[in-house]
Amino acid sequence: MYNRAVNRILPSKDKLIIPILFSSLVFLLLILFQPFEYRSYTFFKTLGDSLLSAFLVLLVTLITRVLLPYLFHEQWDKKNKRIINNSIEIICDVVLFLTLSFFVNLSNNGFIDQNYIAWFGASLKYILIFEVLFIPLSLFVKYYYFSGRPIQNKKDAFFTKQSLETSLKSTSKKICFTSKTEQERIEILPQNLIMIKSWGNYIEVFYMKDHEVVSSLLRNTLINSNDLIKKHSFLFQCHRSYVINVNKVLMVKGNIRGYQLTIKGISTIIPVSRSRISLFNSIYK
């Protein structure tokens, strides 16, 4: 009924920028400068090879820059593993491109006039030259365009002292979450609620209990829970599938196309919908 493996955020459209940028640059580089043996090709052969190379680069970088971080997002989001993850991406780039290039060359009878060793040496040289150009560009796009900003002062990040005290006056009464059949119920102090995640006809409620983060799965919808949480200004629906306690936010990343939040006690990165960014910013300020 419930699989933890589903608890992954789909790749952001922003992440497609790197594969599209890389493939476009490869195409322009091969067409405009005609490096390597491209100067001896006819225009149409140069155009065809450039399109093929750009497509392979697009396919490879989609796998290494989008699919891998999506499948292993928890490991990819750890700052202390950035160098390792970047190295894995580069190695995967080289291996995947060589593999795809080999089968393309094999299907076009490219090994009739060229042995495997010569092809491998030439292909590896081309790939590494491209990687030397793309590695700094990739890091720049990844850590500048998708740059995040830490919350500098946790005490006044979302509220002034006065507004926070006003909000806390309403937190002494517990929120009661129930299933549709009302056979299951949990009662939580609002300030202990961390996040609510929607799973279709189910909601998963994350909250603090005995100084630990626990979660309960109830058969209900997020819409039915809105009446319970709307009176608490620090409980904010940042996405159609998420309600968060803004006091638990540790890190904000992203840009005008979407934010990603790091929540205290939650390993998953939480998205903020583009349509909710303006409201989120007003609360943040």
C-alpha positions in Angstrom: 0.0 0.0 0.0 2.8 2.4 0.8 6.3 2.3 -0.5 9.1 4.4 0.9 10.8 4.3 -2.5 8.0 6.5 -3.9 9.1 9.2 -1.6 11.2 10.9 -4.3 10.7 14.3 -5.9 10.3 14.2 -9.6 13.2 15.9 -11.4 12.7 19.6 -11.8 12.4 21.0 -15.3 15.3 23.3 -14.3 17.6 20.3 -14.2 17.0 19.9 -18.0 19.0 23.1 -18.6 22.4 21.4 -18.3 21.7 18.5 -20.8 20.1 21.0 -23.3 23.0 23.5 -22.8 25.6 20.8 -23.3 24.1 19.3 -26.4 23.5 22.7 -27.9 27.1 23.7 -27.3 28.4 20.5 -28.8 26.3 21.0 -31.9 27.5 24.7 -32.3 31.1 23.8 -31.6 31.2 21.1 -34.3 29.2 23.1 -36.9 31.0 26.5 -36.4 34.6 25.4 -35.7 34.7 22.0 -37.3 37.4 20.5 -35.1 39.1 17.2 -35.5 38.5 15.5 -38.9 35.3 17.5 -39.5 37.1 20.0 -41.8 37.4 17.2 -44.4 33.7 16.4 -44.3 31.0 17.8 -46.6 28.5 20.2 -45.1 25.8 17.6 -44.9 28.0 15.0 -43.3 29.2 17.6 -40.8 25.6 18.5 -40.0 24.6 14.9 -39.6 27.5 14.0 -37.4 27.0 17.1 -35.3 23.3 16.4 -34.8 24.2 12.8 -33.8 26.9 13.9 -31.4 24.6 16.5 -29.9 21.8 13.8 -29.4 24.2 11.4 -27.7 25.4 14.2 -25.4 21.8 15.1 -24.6 21.0 11.4 -23.8 24.1 10.9 -21.7 23.7 14.1 -19.7 20.0 13.4 -19.1 21.1 10.1 -17.5 24.0 11.5 -15.5 22.7 15.0 -14.6 19.0 14.3 -14.2 18.2 10.6 -13.8 21.1 9.7 -11.4 20.4 12.6 -9.0 16.7 11.8 -9.1 17.2 8.1 -8.3 19.8 8.8 -5.6 18.7 12.2 -4.5 19.4 11.7 -0.8 23.1 10.9 -1.5 23.3 13.6 -4.2 22.0 16.3 -1.9 24.7 15.8 0.7 27.2 18.7 0.5 30.1 16.6 1.8 29.8 14.3 -1.2 29.8 16.9 -4.0 33.3 16.1 -5.2 32.4 12.3 -5.3 29.1 12.9 -7.0 30.7 15.2 -9.6 33.4 12.6 -10.3 30.7 9.9 -10.7 28.9 12.1 -13.2 32.1 12.6 -15.2 33.0 8.8 -15.2 29.4 8.0 -16.2 29.6 10.6 -19.0 32.7 8.9 -20.5 31.5 5.3 -20.1 28.0 6.0 -21.5 29.2 8.1 -24.4 31.8 5.5 -25.3 29.2 2.7 -25.1 26.6 4.6 -27.2 29.2 5.7 -29.7 30.5 2.2 -30.1 27.1 0.8 -31.0 26.4 3.7 -33.4 29.7 3.1 -35.1 29.1 -0.6 -35.2 25.7 -0.3 -36.8 27.1 2.0 -39.5 30.0 -0.4 -40.3 32.5 2.1 -39.0 35.0 -0.5 -38.0 35.7 -1.7 -41.5 38.4 0.9 -42.1 39.3 1.4 -38.4 40.3 -1.0 -35.7 38.8 -1.0 -32.2 41.9 0.4 -30.5 42.3 3.3 -32.8 38.6 4.1 -32.5 38.8 3.9 -28.7 41.8 6.2 -28.5 40.2 8.8 -30.8 36.8 8.7 -29.1 38.3 9.0 -25.6 40.4 12.0 -26.7 37.3 13.8 -28.0 35.2 13.0 -25.0 37.8 14.2 -22.5 38.3 17.4 -24.5 34.5 18.0 -24.2 34.6 17.2 -20.5 37.4 19.7 -19.9 35.1 22.4 -21.4 31.9 21.2 -19.7 33.1 20.4 -16.2 33.5 24.1 -15.1 30.4 25.1 -17.0 28.4 22.3 -15.3 29.6 23.3 -11.9 28.9 27.0 -12.6 25.3 26.2 -13.7 24.7 23.8 -10.8 26.0 25.9 -8.0 25.2 29.3 -9.3 21.9 28.9 -11.1 20.6 26.4 -8.6 22.3 28.2 -5.7 20.6 28.2 -2.3 20.7 30.5 0.6 20.7 29.4 4.2 18.3 30.9 6.7 20.6 33.2 8.5 18.6 33.7 11.7 16.3 30.9 12.6 14.5 33.0 15.3 13.3 35.7 12.9 13.5 34.0 9.5 9.8 33.9 9.0 8.3 35.9 11.8 9.1 38.9 14.0 9.3 38.2 17.8 5.9 39.7 18.3 4.1 37.8 15.6 5.8 34.6 16.7 4.5 35.0 20.2 1.0 35.7 18.9 1.1 32.6 16.8 2.3 30.4 19.7 -0.8 31.5 21.8 -2.9 29.3 19.5 -0.6 26.3 19.7 -1.7 25.0 23.1 -4.7 23.2 21.5 -3.9 20.0 19.7 -4.8 19.3 16.1 -6.7 16.0 15.7 -6.1 14.2 12.4 -8.4 11.3 11.6 -8.9 8.8 8.8 -12.1 9.0 6.7 -13.6 6.2 8.8 -12.4 7.9 12.0 -11.1 4.6 13.1 -7.5 6.1 13.2 -6.7 9.4 14.8 -3.6 11.2 16.0 -3.5 14.4 18.1 -0.5 16.7 17.7 0.4 20.1 19.1 0.6 22.5 16.1 4.2 23.4 16.9 5.2 19.8 16.9 3.8 19.2 13.4 6.6 19.2 10.8 5.0 18.3 7.5 2.0 16.7 5.9 2.6 14.8 2.7 -0.3 13.8 0.4 -0.3 10.4 -1.3 -3.5 10.5 -3.3 -6.2 9.2 -0.9 -3.7 9.1 2.0 -1.8 11.7 4.0 1.4 11.1 5.9 1.8 13.3 9.0 5.3 13.9 10.3 5.6 15.3 13.8 7.8 15.3 16.9 7.2 12.8 19.6 9.5 12.2 22.5 12.2 14.3 20.8 12.1 12.1 17.7 10.5 12.6 14.2 7.8 10.0 13.6 5.1 9.7 10.9 1.6 8.3 10.7 -0.2 7.3 7.5 -4.0 8.1 7.5 -6.6 7.4 4.8 -7.6 11.0 4.1 -6.8 13.9 1.8 -4.9 17.1 2.2 -8.0 19.1 1.3 -9.9 17.7 4.3 -7.0 18.7 6.5 -7.0 22.4 5.5 -9.6 23.4 8.0 -7.5 21.9 10.8 -4.3 23.8 9.9 -5.5 27.1 8.3 -5.8 28.9 11.7 -2.0 28.5 12.3 -0.1 31.0 10.2 3.2 29.0 10.4 1.6 26.0 8.7 2.0 26.7 5.0 0.9 24.7 2.0 3.9 25.1 -0.3 2.8 22.6 -2.9 -0.3 20.7 -3.8 1.2 17.7 -2.0 2.9 19.3 0.9 2.0 21.4 4.0 5.1 22.4 6.1 5.8 24.1 9.4 7.9 27.1 8.3 9.6 27.2 11.7 11.2 23.9 10.8 12.8 25.1 7.5 16.6 24.9 7.6 17.5 25.8 4.0 16.0 27.4 1.0 17.3 26.7 -2.5 16.2 27.5 -6.0 15.1 30.5 -8.1 11.9 32.0 -9.5 11.0 28.8 -11.2 10.7 26.9 -7.9 12.2 26.5 -4.5 13.5 23.4 -2.7 13.3 23.3 1.1 15.3 21.4 3.6 13.1 20.6 6.6 14.4 19.7 10.1 14.2 16.0 10.6 13.1 15.2 7.0 15.6 13.7 4.5 13.4 14.5 1.5 13.8 17.9 -0.3 10.4 19.6 -0.3 9.4 21.6 -3.4 7.7 25.0 -3.4 5.4 25.4 -6.4 6.1 28.3 -8.7 2.6 29.7 -8.0 3.3 29.7 -4.2 6.7 31.4 -4.4 5.4 34.9 -4.0 3.4 34.0 -0.9 6.3 32.0 0.5 8.6 35.1 0.0 6.2 37.3 1.8 6.2 35.0 4.8 10.0 34.6 4.5 10.5 38.4 4.5 
